[in-house]
């Protein structure tokens, strides 16, 4: 019997209880899955960073913390955590993100907002350039960023991608490091942020870096709110350096009702819906990691704690 | 010297004059390109159906009519036309259509309109289903329809496709014929029309066929306006059978200012911008067909006059 602690907000339990049980059974694992165990009896911790479990030291025999979320910034620096921490990577999360990013890039590329606002009986045909003439830059080429980049490349966007370490993707001009960041951003018309939040990426989009973009550029952020210097963003929208920002993530969520992003004519707020972990596919990832742990095989998607993602 | 008549509205001449000359030169062809010739001296007619040329009988030595547009319904039934008629197929037209169709399918799939309307400070996360859970049906699997279908399949939509004659596309459940039409439409949540306009497709979307769709379905028409019975469409929007229609083409264009589609809360009018022929790429298609005609090779994209497309 393998004891798996489900340590997330109670609302998640209903969504995961049956799908996790089915996934463990499908792997041939005999699991006792509960929301409560004596800590010293727990073998694996299925974990959401907003869980009440913040001190991992009593979990003396636990083999891994299996994160339910892709983002780990609220757990990776927990000094009480000495066992492997695995990020969530699952098909539904990636597919949902590809759909959201592709949809909003095309929305801005095609000028759909302006079209929706022009239903007044006047026939004003305006043809957008082809995607091959539109400069799009993706910051972050991890699991999610590279999947989005492949789809945007299939649509033939003039696509650049930047990551901390060198990556190569067909149809994408890739850049890395500090010098590469300037090259990737210079002249970009649509920029998508899909970076993890780390000390190195916090406030990455400063006033200076925003000034490198094409005049009237659009910023799309489904990554993490703190990647952007909010004051610099508002100033760039004011001057016209940026024409629009579509933001799915914020420093404080829910975004407070009096925040200047709400109702701003050049900002679209979406309530952190770009993608979510889907219970069916996420449960399969978790069951596979428990199987690996029991078989003594390496875990999938282990977070590199020194790089913090 | 090959005499090529440019028979389109004068406004097109500026867009095409130089790109056509460059394309002929690139093929090694010595061409005299003009807007006016004695008809009996013309070798090829570059043609837009809104041209003043409507009687082809005086063009006694002309080898082909090379249409500037993808649609041929306004020329194909011209009884004075006895030489091959070639449709326009060019990369820009196809790419633009793929971008427009993918953008509007994702717009409706993701619920972007509702999101744009909810900028009031209230955090209301609603997750759309994954594309793999969304039933999309493409009517028409010609050059444009099949290119769009391949992109929607890459996004993993639950995709059906229908065409008059049997077709096969990876990732698409394909149907054909009358019985196939009902199967393709039944339960569809998003329907895209990319059929040519022929006697067999005029008013294809009747009240009965609209009633086969999923309740609250969305209709997207970048094909031809007369594919839809407009009164049936307005009635289906009224009853909620359809939740929205995004229409790029109309029986009368420009759409008259007093038409009920304008300003209708469940209709988005776009002014025939889903795709257009791009001069650079279209000129290459035309030059290739002139080269083929001079070399005695078969023309590309010849219209089957009995099927009328």
Interface residues (C-beta under 8 A of the other chain):
Chain A: X92 X95 X96 X98 X99 X100 X102 X103 X104 X106 X107 X109 X110 X112 X113 X115 X116 X119 X120 X121 X122 X123 X124 X125 X126 X127 X128 X130 X131 X132 X151 X154 X155 X156 X253 X254 X255 X257 X258 X259 X262 X263 X264 X267 X268 X269 X270 X271 X272 X273 X276 X278
Chain B: X92 X95 X96 X98 X99 X100 X102 X103 X104 X106 X107 X109 X110 X112 X113 X115 X116 X119 X120 X121 X122 X123 X124 X125 X126 X127 X128 X130 X131 X132 X151 X154 X155 X156 X253 X254 X255 X257 X258 X259 X262 X263 X264 X267 X268 X269 X270 X271 X272 X273 X276 X278
